[in-house]
């Protein structure tokens, strides 16, 4: 059964897919009719956004498969892998936009139509709103692939802003500035590549089990001390997999208590941590006796 967190992530993915399909069609048609390659480039990116959002949706659903014999920790590692796919789409769209921009800069063409600015203005507002909505969902769900999808919306907003500026320059200065929107599209491709790196780096850290969870570590130590019988904590390792955090914690207990009591304490601590701290997955407690040197 899907949790509220997963349902929220899936809802955000469907939102992205439907929005990108509609915007891709609007941009491409407006670009062709309005003589604006920057708008066409924008539409190309939105088309790739549709496919990347579909991958994100697939990844979120696949990650919910229960653990099995071959995957005892579940299937949530697919999330950062899907993020890499989304980054690949971003890089591809940026490359296509840059290539086509250079071709169009060298090819004489008409000045874009004035009404394309209205279309772009509405698109910018929609995409920025979409970015904030999906990014908020990614923070609530701890989904790296959803965060990548949010940045796809922001990249789309950036290309739209560049297109708006380019077309404005072409319209204001007239003849001789027909390629202003093409230069804008070329500049936007650079922004997309930079954002691709910003998305890629955290996902790589997740795959490599990089420790970047100091706040969560401190919270785990504080909550552990609330369990009666826990004298302190030692090592604590945290790794993120999909929307969950897996924890290995060394807890210190009285060295004179029976093994059975130490075992029961570890289970009480595990249950307490999973109850008080959201999004914890597997929690492994290793009991350390007081005054034990190792």
C-alpha positions in Angstrom: 0.0 0.0 0.0 1.4 3.4 -1.0 2.1 5.8 1.8 1.0 9.5 1.8 4.6 10.5 1.0 4.7 8.3 -2.1 1.2 9.4 -3.3 2.4 13.0 -3.0 5.5 12.3 -5.1 3.4 10.5 -7.7 0.9 13.3 -7.8 3.7 15.8 -8.4 5.0 13.6 -11.3 1.7 13.5 -13.0 1.5 17.3 -12.6 4.8 17.7 -14.4 3.9 15.3 -17.2 0.6 17.0 -18.1 2.0 20.5 -17.8 5.0 19.7 -20.0 2.9 18.1 -22.7 0.7 21.2 -22.9 3.5 23.6 -22.8 5.6 21.8 -25.4 2.7 22.0 -27.8 2.1 25.7 -27.1 5.8 26.6 -27.4 6.4 24.7 -30.7 3.3 26.0 -32.4 3.9 29.6 -31.2 7.6 29.4 -32.2 6.9 28.3 -35.7 4.0 30.8 -36.2 5.9 33.6 -34.4 9.3 33.2 -36.2 11.1 32.6 -32.9 13.7 29.9 -32.6 14.2 30.7 -28.9 10.6 29.7 -28.4 11.1 26.6 -30.6 14.2 25.7 -28.5 12.0 26.1 -25.4 9.5 23.7 -26.9 12.2 21.2 -27.6 13.3 21.3 -24.0 9.7 20.8 -22.8 9.4 17.8 -25.1 12.4 16.2 -23.4 10.9 17.2 -20.1 7.9 15.0 -20.8 10.1 11.9 -21.2 12.2 12.7 -18.2 9.1 13.2 -16.0 7.8 9.8 -17.2 11.1 8.3 -16.0 10.7 10.0 -12.7 7.2 8.6 -12.3 8.5 5.1 -13.2 11.4 5.4 -10.7 9.1 6.5 -7.8 6.7 3.6 -8.4 9.5 1.0 -8.9 11.2 2.2 -5.7 8.2 1.1 -3.7 8.6 -2.6 -4.6 9.1 -4.5 -1.3 12.5 -6.1 -0.4 13.2 -9.5 -1.8 15.9 -12.1 -1.7 18.1 -10.2 -4.2 17.3 -6.7 -2.8 17.0 -7.0 1.0 17.1 -3.2 1.3 14.4 -2.7 -1.2 14.6 -1.0 -4.7 14.9 2.6 -3.7 18.4 3.0 -5.2 16.7 3.4 -8.5 15.8 7.0 -7.5 19.3 8.5 -8.0 19.8 6.4 -11.1 16.6 8.0 -12.6 18.1 11.3 -11.6 21.1 10.5 -13.8 18.7 9.8 -16.7 17.0 13.2 -16.1 20.4 14.9 -16.1 21.1 13.1 -19.4 17.9 14.5 -20.9 18.9 18.0 -19.7 22.4 17.8 -21.2 20.9 16.4 -24.5 18.4 19.2 -24.7 21.0 21.8 -23.9 23.3 20.4 -26.6 20.5 20.4 -29.2 19.5 24.0 -28.3 23.1 25.2 -28.5 23.7 23.5 -31.9 20.5 24.8 -33.5 21.1 28.3 -32.1 24.4 28.5 -33.8 22.9 27.3 -37.0 20.1 29.9 -36.8 22.6 32.7 -35.9 24.3 32.1 -39.2 21.0 31.9 -41.1 19.0 35.1 -42.0 15.4 35.0 -40.7 12.5 37.3 -39.8 12.1 39.2 -36.5 9.8 37.3 -34.1 6.2 38.4 -33.7 5.3 40.7 -30.9 2.6 38.4 -29.5 5.2 35.8 -28.7 6.2 37.9 -25.7 2.8 37.4 -24.2 3.0 33.6 -24.6 6.5 33.6 -23.0 5.4 35.8 -20.1 2.6 33.3 -19.3 4.9 30.4 -19.7 7.5 31.9 -17.3 4.9 32.4 -14.6 3.6 28.8 -15.0 7.1 27.2 -15.1 8.3 29.1 -12.0 5.2 28.1 -10.2 5.6 24.5 -11.3 9.2 24.6 -10.1 8.2 25.8 -6.6 5.4 23.2 -6.3 7.5 20.2 -7.4 10.5 21.3 -5.4 8.4 21.6 -2.3 7.1 18.1 -2.9 10.7 16.8 -3.3 11.6 18.3 0.1 8.6 16.7 1.7 9.3 13.3 0.2 13.2 13.4 0.2 13.0 12.4 -3.5 16.2 13.2 -5.5 14.5 12.4 -8.8 11.6 14.7 -8.0 14.1 17.4 -7.1 15.7 16.9 -10.5 12.3 17.2 -12.1 11.7 20.4 -10.3 15.0 21.8 -11.6 13.8 20.8 -15.1 10.9 23.2 -14.6 13.4 25.9 -13.4 15.6 25.3 -16.5 12.5 25.7 -18.7 11.7 29.0 -16.9 15.3 30.2 -17.5 15.2 29.4 -21.3 11.8 31.2 -21.4 13.3 34.2 -19.7 16.2 34.2 -22.1 13.8 33.9 -25.1 11.8 36.8 -23.7 14.8 39.0 -23.5 16.1 38.0 -26.9 12.8 38.6 -28.6 12.4 42.0 -26.8 15.9 43.1 -28.0 15.0 42.0 -31.6 11.7 43.9 -31.5 13.2 47.1 -29.9 16.2 47.4 -32.1 14.7 46.0 -35.3 16.7 45.1 -38.4 20.1 43.7 -37.7 19.0 42.2 -34.4 16.9 39.3 -35.8 19.3 36.8 -34.2 18.9 38.2 -30.7 16.6 35.4 -29.6 19.0 32.8 -31.0 21.8 34.2 -28.9 19.4 34.1 -26.0 18.7 30.4 -26.7 22.4 29.7 -26.8 22.9 31.5 -23.5 20.1 29.5 -22.0 21.7 26.2 -23.0 24.7 27.2 -20.8 22.4 27.7 -17.8 20.8 24.3 -18.4 24.2 22.6 -18.4 25.2 24.3 -15.2 21.9 23.3 -13.5 22.6 19.7 -14.8 25.7 19.6 -12.7 23.8 20.9 -9.6 21.3 18.1 -10.0 23.9 15.4 -10.8 26.2 16.1 -7.8 23.9 15.2 -4.9 22.6 12.1 -6.7 26.2 11.0 -7.2 26.8 11.5 -3.5 23.7 9.4 -2.7 25.0 6.5 -4.9 28.5 6.8 -3.2 27.0 6.9 0.3 28.5 10.3 0.9 27.8 11.6 4.5 26.0 14.9 4.3 23.4 14.3 7.0 24.9 16.0 10.1 21.5 17.5 11.2 19.8 14.1 11.0 22.7 12.4 12.8 22.4 14.9 15.7 18.6 14.3 15.9 19.2 10.5 16.0 21.7 11.0 19.0 19.3 13.3 20.8 16.3 10.9 20.4 18.3 7.9 21.4 19.0 9.5 24.8 15.3 9.7 25.4 15.0 5.9 25.6 15.4 4.6 29.1 18.5 2.4 29.5 20.5 4.1 26.7 23.6 5.6 28.2 25.0 7.2 25.1 25.8 6.6 21.4 29.0 6.0 19.5 29.3 5.4 15.8 26.4 6.4 13.6 26.3 5.9 9.9 23.6 7.2 7.6 23.0 6.5 4.0 20.1 7.7 1.8 18.2 5.4 -0.6 15.3 6.9 -2.4 13.1 8.6 0.0 14.4 6.8 3.1 17.5 6.9 5.3 19.1 3.7 6.5 20.9 4.0 9.9 23.6 1.9 11.6 23.9 3.1 15.2 26.2 2.0 18.1 24.3 2.5 21.4 25.9 2.3 24.8 24.1 0.4 27.6 25.0 -0.8 31.1 27.6 -3.5 30.7 26.2 -5.6 33.6 22.7 -6.1 32.2 21.7 -9.5 30.7 22.0 -10.1 27.0 18.2 -10.5 26.7 17.7 -7.0 28.3 20.3 -5.5 25.9 18.5 -7.1 23.0 15.1 -5.7 24.2 16.7 -2.3 24.6 18.0 -2.3 21.0 14.4 -3.0 19.7 12.9 -0.2 21.9 15.5 2.2 20.6 14.9 1.2 17.0 11.1 1.5 17.4 11.5 4.9 19.1 13.7 6.3 16.3 11.4 5.1 13.5 8.4 6.6 15.3 9.9 10.0 16.1 12.0 10.6 13.0 10.2 10.4 9.6 11.6 8.6 6.6 13.9 6.2 8.4 14.2 2.9 6.6 16.3 0.1 8.0 17.7 0.9 11.5 20.5 -1.4 12.8 21.4 -1.1 16.5 24.7 -2.4 17.8 24.8 -2.6 21.5 28.1 -1.4 23.2 28.6 -2.1 27.0 29.8 0.8 29.2 33.6 1.1 29.8 34.2 -1.3 26.8 37.5 -0.7 24.9 37.7 -1.9 21.3 
